[in-house]
């Protein structure tokens, strides 16, 4: 019987690092020794504080995490990767006796070989950011199904998702978007685009507004900034119900779209952008803690505005 360490949410805001039994290795599986995992300030925050809207399979105790990078140490039949390869793992069903939602925050993962994406070793811990980059790319490309793609000319929120979304626009040769941010601490760090407070922006003719703030109350104010026929894309995750005043939306014949989880093609496309050098992941990981400090790490990740991205180091 094989075991591995994992971060476990025993209940909302109750965290421990436990040694858990892992699933049996099957013919098409690979085993990944984890180097780093990221903490999501969207879905993972809702699991942490207990405010995640109900969905099938939700419950405690659970192992969180879907942003993991590590090295392949064992392969089964017909594996698409080799021992020694560095891979990104978007979660797993590795751990027994708990719910794997999303099962990536562990020292060792056993996953089907076709679930992972091979990454260049030089990316190191930055490869963890590929999940967020794929989420941003999916909002634009819908897994390669949206043609032509409509890029944002306004992005709401300059956290790590807002920065990645803006960088993707620039990397793909689009006009630099405007980014709104209300917190002064987060208004710096723009690369090739401008960041302003919404009160300092007089424009009311945006064609595509992408919201990554997670603020469920913001929709009415965004609709007022649209040009006729413009689109608001809800690309964050919202724990409250979202509503809007009909008349302003009617007058603008507004489109409102919800962007869901990324698809494998989105992940492959952003990985190619990163490895080509067009999309930079520099300057986005602001904190790295060892797993022994997991309790402290989660509190900082969800409460400190200076923390863009918290990384858990499984090597120390």
C-alpha positions as CSV (number, residue, x, y, z in Angstrom):
1,X,0.0,0.0,0.0
2,X,1.4,3.4,-1.1
3,X,1.0,6.7,0.7
4,X,1.7,10.3,0.1
5,X,1.3,13.6,1.9
6,X,-1.6,15.9,0.9
7,X,-3.2,19.1,2.1
8,X,-6.7,18.3,3.5
9,X,-9.5,20.7,4.1
10,X,-11.2,18.8,7.0
11,X,-14.0,21.4,7.1
12,X,-14.3,25.1,6.1
13,X,-11.2,26.9,7.4
14,X,-9.8,23.7,9.0
15,X,-6.6,22.5,7.3
16,X,-4.1,19.9,7.9
17,X,-1.3,18.1,6.1
18,X,-2.0,14.3,6.2
19,X,-0.4,11.1,5.0
20,X,-3.1,9.4,2.8
21,X,-3.4,6.2,0.9
22,X,-3.1,6.7,-2.9
23,X,-4.9,4.9,-5.6
24,X,-3.6,1.7,-7.2
25,X,-1.3,2.3,-10.3
26,X,-3.2,1.2,-13.4
27,X,-1.8,0.4,-16.9
28,X,-2.3,3.8,-18.5
29,X,-1.3,5.8,-15.4
30,X,1.9,7.8,-14.6
31,X,3.3,8.7,-11.3
32,X,4.4,12.3,-10.7
33,X,6.6,13.5,-7.9
34,X,5.3,17.0,-7.1
35,X,7.6,20.0,-7.0
36,X,5.1,22.8,-6.6
37,X,1.4,23.4,-6.4
38,X,-0.5,26.7,-6.5
39,X,-3.3,28.1,-4.3
40,X,-6.3,29.3,-6.4
41,X,-7.9,32.5,-5.0
42,X,-11.1,31.8,-6.9
43,X,-12.6,28.3,-6.5
44,X,-10.2,27.2,-3.8
45,X,-11.0,30.2,-1.7
46,X,-14.7,29.2,-1.8
47,X,-13.8,25.7,-0.8
48,X,-11.7,27.1,2.1
49,X,-14.3,29.4,3.5
50,X,-17.3,27.1,2.8
51,X,-19.1,29.4,0.4
52,X,-18.7,27.3,-2.7
53,X,-22.2,26.9,-4.3
54,X,-23.4,23.3,-4.2
55,X,-22.3,21.0,-7.0
56,X,-22.2,17.2,-7.4
57,X,-19.4,15.6,-5.4
58,X,-18.8,18.6,-3.1
59,X,-18.1,17.7,0.5
60,X,-15.4,17.5,3.2
61,X,-12.8,16.3,3.9
62,X,-11.2,17.2,0.6
63,X,-7.9,17.6,-1.1
64,X,-7.9,20.8,-3.1
65,X,-5.7,22.0,-5.9
66,X,-5.6,21.9,-9.7
67,X,-2.3,23.8,-10.4
68,X,0.5,21.3,-9.9
69,X,3.9,20.8,-11.6
70,X,6.3,17.9,-11.0
71,X,8.5,15.2,-12.5
72,X,7.4,11.9,-13.9
73,X,8.9,9.0,-11.9
74,X,6.9,6.0,-13.3
75,X,5.0,5.3,-16.5
76,X,2.5,2.7,-17.6
77,X,1.7,1.2,-21.0
78,X,1.8,3.5,-24.0
79,X,2.5,6.6,-21.9
80,X,2.8,9.9,-23.8
81,X,5.5,11.1,-21.5
82,X,8.7,9.5,-20.2
83,X,10.4,9.1,-16.8
84,X,12.2,12.4,-16.1
85,X,9.8,14.6,-18.0
86,X,8.4,17.7,-16.3
87,X,4.6,18.0,-16.5
88,X,1.7,20.2,-15.5
89,X,-1.1,18.3,-13.7
90,X,-4.6,19.8,-13.6
91,X,-5.8,17.9,-10.5
92,X,-6.2,14.2,-9.8
93,X,-8.2,11.5,-8.1
94,X,-5.1,10.2,-6.3
95,X,-6.2,10.2,-2.7
96,X,-8.3,7.6,-0.9
97,X,-10.7,8.2,1.9
98,X,-11.3,11.9,1.0
99,X,-12.9,13.8,-1.9
100,X,-10.5,15.0,-4.6
101,X,-11.7,18.5,-5.3
102,X,-9.6,18.9,-7.2
103,X,-6.9,16.6,-5.8
104,X,-3.7,18.2,-6.9
105,X,-2.2,19.4,-3.6
106,X,-0.1,16.4,-2.7
107,X,3.5,15.2,-2.7
108,X,2.8,12.4,-5.3
109,X,0.0,12.1,-7.8
110,X,-1.1,9.1,-9.9
111,X,-3.0,10.2,-13.0
112,X,-3.8,8.9,-16.5
113,X,-0.9,9.8,-18.8
114,X,-3.2,11.8,-21.2
115,X,-4.2,14.1,-18.4
116,X,-0.9,15.9,-18.1
117,X,0.9,18.4,-20.3
118,X,4.6,18.2,-20.8
119,X,6.4,21.5,-20.0
120,X,9.9,22.8,-20.4
121,X,12.0,22.2,-17.2
122,X,13.2,25.9,-17.4
123,X,9.7,27.0,-16.5
124,X,10.1,25.6,-13.0
125,X,7.4,26.7,-10.6
126,X,6.0,29.2,-13.2
127,X,4.4,26.2,-14.9
128,X,1.8,26.2,-12.2
129,X,0.4,29.3,-13.7
130,X,-0.7,27.5,-16.9
131,X,-4.1,26.6,-15.4
132,X,-4.9,30.3,-14.9
133,X,-3.5,31.2,-18.3
134,X,-5.7,28.5,-19.9
135,X,-8.7,29.9,-18.0
136,X,-8.0,33.3,-19.4
137,X,-7.4,32.0,-22.9
138,X,-10.6,29.9,-22.8
139,X,-12.6,33.1,-22.0
140,X,-11.5,34.4,-25.4
141,X,-11.2,31.2,-27.5
142,X,-13.7,28.8,-26.0
143,X,-11.3,25.9,-26.5
144,X,-10.6,26.9,-30.1
145,X,-14.3,27.0,-31.0
146,X,-14.8,30.8,-31.2
147,X,-14.0,32.3,-34.5
148,X,-13.3,35.1,-34.8
149,X,-12.1,35.6,-31.2
150,X,-13.2,38.7,-29.5
151,X,-10.5,40.2,-27.3
152,X,-11.2,42.5,-24.4
153,X,-10.6,46.2,-24.7
154,X,-11.4,46.5,-21.0
155,X,-10.4,44.0,-18.2
156,X,-11.8,44.5,-14.7
157,X,-9.3,43.4,-12.0
158,X,-5.5,43.4,-11.9
159,X,-4.9,40.3,-9.9
160,X,-3.1,37.4,-11.5
161,X,-5.9,36.6,-13.8
162,X,-6.3,40.1,-15.0
163,X,-2.6,40.4,-15.7
164,X,-2.5,37.1,-17.6
165,X,-5.5,38.1,-19.7
166,X,-3.9,41.4,-20.6
167,X,-0.6,39.7,-21.4
168,X,-2.3,37.2,-23.6
169,X,-3.9,40.0,-25.6
170,X,-0.5,41.6,-26.1
171,X,1.2,38.3,-26.9
172,X,-1.3,37.6,-29.6
173,X,-0.7,40.9,-31.3
174,X,-3.9,42.6,-30.2
175,X,-4.4,46.2,-29.1
176,X,-3.4,46.7,-25.5
177,X,-6.5,46.6,-23.2
178,X,-7.3,49.0,-20.4
179,X,-7.4,47.4,-17.0
180,X,-9.4,48.6,-14.1
181,X,-8.1,48.2,-10.5
182,X,-9.5,49.8,-7.4
183,X,-6.7,48.7,-5.0
184,X,-3.7,51.0,-5.2
185,X,-1.4,48.1,-4.2
186,X,-2.4,46.2,-7.4
187,X,-2.2,49.0,-9.9
188,X,1.5,48.5,-10.6
189,X,3.1,45.8,-12.6
190,X,1.5,46.3,-16.0
191,X,3.5,45.1,-19.0
192,X,2.5,46.6,-22.3
193,X,-0.9,48.0,-21.1
194,X,-2.3,50.6,-18.8
195,X,-4.0,50.2,-15.4
196,X,-6.5,52.9,-14.1
197,X,-9.0,53.3,-11.3
198,X,-12.5,53.0,-12.8
199,X,-13.4,56.5,-11.5
200,X,-10.6,57.9,-13.7
201,X,-11.8,56.3,-16.9
202,X,-14.5,58.3,-18.8
203,X,-15.0,55.8,-21.6
204,X,-18.5,54.4,-22.3
205,X,-17.9,52.7,-25.6
206,X,-16.1,49.4,-24.8
207,X,-16.9,46.6,-27.2
208,X,-15.8,43.7,-25.0
209,X,-15.5,43.9,-21.2
210,X,-14.0,40.9,-19.4
211,X,-14.6,40.8,-15.6
212,X,-12.2,38.8,-13.5
213,X,-12.9,40.6,-10.3
214,X,-15.4,38.0,-8.9
215,X,-17.6,40.9,-7.8
216,X,-21.2,39.8,-8.3
217,X,-22.5,43.3,-7.9
218,X,-20.5,44.9,-10.7
219,X,-22.6,43.9,-13.8
220,X,-24.8,47.0,-14.0
221,X,-21.8,49.4,-13.9
222,X,-20.1,47.4,-16.7
223,X,-23.2,47.5,-18.9
224,X,-23.2,51.3,-18.6
225,X,-19.7,51.3,-20.2
226,X,-20.6,49.3,-23.2
227,X,-21.0,50.5,-26.8
228,X,-24.2,49.3,-28.6
229,X,-24.0,45.6,-29.2
230,X,-21.1,45.2,-26.8
231,X,-20.4,42.2,-24.7
232,X,-19.7,41.6,-21.0
233,X,-17.8,38.3,-20.3
234,X,-18.0,37.0,-16.7
235,X,-14.7,35.2,-16.5
236,X,-14.4,35.1,-12.7
237,X,-16.2,32.8,-10.2
238,X,-19.1,34.3,-8.3
239,X,-20.6,32.9,-5.1
240,X,-23.6,35.2,-5.2
241,X,-26.4,35.3,-7.8
242,X,-25.9,37.8,-10.5
243,X,-28.6,40.2,-11.7
244,X,-28.8,43.3,-13.8
245,X,-31.2,46.1,-14.7
246,X,-33.0,45.3,-17.9
247,X,-33.4,48.8,-19.4
248,X,-29.7,49.8,-19.8
249,X,-28.9,46.4,-21.2
250,X,-31.9,46.6,-23.6
251,X,-30.8,50.1,-24.8
252,X,-27.4,48.8,-25.7
253,X,-28.6,45.4,-26.9
254,X,-25.9,44.0,-24.7
255,X,-24.5,40.4,-24.8
256,X,-23.7,38.8,-21.5
257,X,-21.5,35.6,-21.6
258,X,-20.3,33.3,-18.9
259,X,-16.8,31.7,-19.5
260,X,-16.5,28.3,-18.0
261,X,-13.5,26.0,-17.2
262,X,-10.7,25.7,-19.8
263,X,-10.4,22.7,-22.1
264,X,-7.3,20.7,-23.0
265,X,-6.9,22.7,-26.2
266,X,-6.7,26.0,-24.3
267,X,-4.0,24.5,-22.1
268,X,-2.0,23.4,-25.1
269,X,-2.4,26.7,-26.8
270,X,-1.2,28.8,-23.9
271,X,1.7,26.4,-23.2
272,X,2.8,27.0,-26.8
273,X,2.5,30.8,-26.3
274,X,4.7,30.6,-23.2
275,X,7.3,28.2,-24.6
276,X,7.6,30.4,-27.8
277,X,8.5,33.4,-25.6
278,X,5.4,35.4,-26.6
279,X,3.7,35.1,-23.2
280,X,5.7,35.8,-20.1
281,X,4.8,34.4,-16.7
282,X,7.4,36.5,-14.9
283,X,6.5,38.5,-11.8
284,X,3.3,36.7,-11.0
285,X,4.4,34.4,-8.2
286,X,4.9,36.6,-5.2
287,X,5.0,34.1,-2.3
288,X,6.4,30.6,-1.9
289,X,6.0,28.6,1.3
290,X,7.0,25.1,2.3
291,X,4.2,22.6,2.9
292,X,5.0,22.7,6.7
293,X,3.6,26.3,6.6
294,X,0.4,25.4,4.7
295,X,-2.0,26.9,7.3
296,X,-0.2,30.3,7.1
297,X,0.1,30.1,3.4
298,X,-3.6,29.7,2.8
299,X,-4.5,32.6,5.1
300,X,-2.0,34.9,3.3
301,X,-3.1,33.8,-0.2
302,X,-6.7,34.8,0.6
303,X,-6.2,37.9,2.7
304,X,-3.1,39.8,1.6
305,X,-3.6,42.1,-1.4
306,X,0.1,42.0,-2.1
307,X,-0.1,38.2,-2.6
308,X,-0.8,37.7,-6.3
309,X,0.0,34.0,-6.3
310,X,1.0,31.7,-3.5
311,X,3.1,28.7,-4.3
312,X,3.5,25.6,-2.1
313,X,6.9,24.0,-2.3
314,X,6.8,20.2,-1.9
315,X,10.5,19.7,-2.1
316,X,11.4,21.1,1.3
